[in-house]
Amino acid sequence: MEYRNQLIAFSLEIIKSLAAVLVNVNSPLEMMELKVPPLKKGQVLVEVFYSSICQSQINEIRGRKGVDNFLPHTLGHEGSGKVLDIGADVKKVKPGDSVVMTWIKGSGHDIPSVKYKSDGKIINSGAISTFLTHAVISENRLVKISEIPMKVSSLLGCAIPTGAGIVYNDLKAVKGRSISIWGAGGIGLSSLIAAKKIGLNPIIAIDINESKLSMAKELGADYTLLYKNDLSRDIHEITNSIGCDYAIECAGKIKTIETAFNSINKNSGKLVIAGNPKKGKKFSIDPFDLISGKQIFGTWGGSTSPDRDILNYANLYKGGKFPMDKLITHVEPFNSINDAISIVESGKSARVVLQIKETI
Ligand SMILES: [Zn+2]
């Protein structure tokens, strides 16, 4: 066993990973070759096939999460790939397995950080990174899956579990209730797919972009509204002056949080905040609305249990009941990652997926 570990340590020392690294906040990511460190107990080496880009990475790149003490560091927290090797005591996966990489913690070892090296300098990584060709990932951020195209399964690491998890786990939404979804990006459309599957009605999607509203319509939204001030009135009209039973805010804007809160049922409406406004931003609500019965809360990855929920969504997809592939509006080559980031920032995409492995 010891001999085997020595062999692995030796073989890993010569594995290189091409990574898109954040060196300075608000600057393009820099492609660099990293030396992959030997696997520690509980870590897994994954060959990354696809990675999705979400708003969370944009917030990191733009420095919206506060001071970044980990520069330079790798990025990405949603992807798919194949296991190349495992560290000691890893039980969940084995070499050759297809896996989803997710930032949401599941079962298994939790190994919080990785240090790669490039030209003698340390490049930091968290428990998961997906903007690189070969990634050392903590066991608890992996879920083994099969029979799903890698491109599609890359969405199972963040967008789908967060968006659908809000509907299933946070709201425990009930058939026939109404919902408004503010922001029809990857998370919002994932919520929409789940809302449709459960049979919520009406489903109202709101965005600033017509093309995303068309996608929402295609995925089953009963009403699509172009964002404008005082949309609360329109939503009350649609819901016979009652307001929506549920609202999900995915735009990360103070104004939409406040409008969404005004638009829910005054005695029982629930608003979930999924979007991330810039750190330090504050919103304002009337406390009496809480006294009369409205509820407002945030979500941490849709309260997802990855080992249970990701497999469930994968099975629904395989059965043709969860059209998550429709979320992919762009597939970009890895070496165009900075262009891909610009597409995400343009607000015109649902999910932009990077093809990281060259030949698939
Ligand atoms: Zn994400």
Residues whose N, C-alpha, C, O or C-beta is under 5 A from the ligand:
A	BS01	ZN	C54 S56 C158
